[in-house]
Amino acid sequence: MSVSVDVSVNGTVATGWESVREEFAAFVAAEAHSPEAQLVVHHHGRPVVDLWAGEDTDGDTLSGVYSITKGAAHLVVALLVQDGVLELDRPVSAYWPEFTGYGKERLTVRQLVSHQAGLINRPEGFTLDELADDAVVAAKLAAAKPYWEPGTAYGYHAFVIAALTGEVVRRVTGGRSIQDVYEERIRAPYGLDLYLGLPAEREGRWKPILEALPTPEQLAAMAAGPAPSPLMTVAFNWHTDPPMDLIAFANHPEVKALGPASAGGVGSARGVAGMYAAMISEVDGRAPLLKPDTAAEFAKPHTPGEDLVAPGPDHFALGFERLPDVGPRALGHSGAAGGQGFADPATGVAYGYTRRRFGFPGGPAPENERLTAAVLKAARAAG
């Protein structure tokens, strides 16, 4: 039997959003161990929820956000497409000539961004130092043999997708990294606490990802569940000896410093929600980063059928995960520790949820479903 932990909920909610605080508090009270979590929501560009709970977490705490980082990376890609600098239906090799062999030369940017390249890893895997450096990963995968014929299927490129798309960005921007473009066009103008490479002056606010502490019920459920598929083992770098430790990855000094754009971002729920608010809403007098047509294109389903790596059908739009529980126009991405970020143009909601205590079994934590439902209900009532 699980035992709840006595952790208070701190922060504020706007009038009409009290039910979100109640749902957050109920989740925290039911947890066996402090999740060290933050929840922030913007509505039509205005912050309406700013909550946190934990023994060693406050609203300013920064930590690894894992694949929530992919949302930042592919917002950069969307902006370059919107600018006309990058064409989705051109071959990747037209921008990156070394990206050839095994059918890769026929793969389009659209297919690459939607996880269809088959380059989920390489047989020998990557070290943590290598995974920290997107340029190293891209160079090693450029000539690699894919795990399936490019463009014929899809599967989650968990730790490498934004190294690949980031190399395309580098080629069309005169050598500027995806991290550079993100910093200049998105993070710095809005003052976002979501970094692709944590500055030294922010180190004092950083806290490590914590080990998951499963309840007996969770351990039993994991033992009874299916083992990871062979391709999932490869994509998550678990085929190395020793297998990659996901917590060690997020806490690795080079990952933190360099901010690999697939899963190495560092931030807070304020930073995540702020980025998604800027994506779809007017913020501080600035027009939304994405025009409606661009947002709609990047939210379209692009991967019918089963994901060959991560279980589940119809997984991806363009760089973003599909979020049927939110709506067909939503753009977002989850993170391995349990976090989630998204923007929903239909309701004007921008949502950021982070947790430092790694959730079981990984991926978007179950509480996101209840929190999201409460947020969307409050948003619709607010109009």
Disulfide bonds with the S-S distance in Angstrom:
none
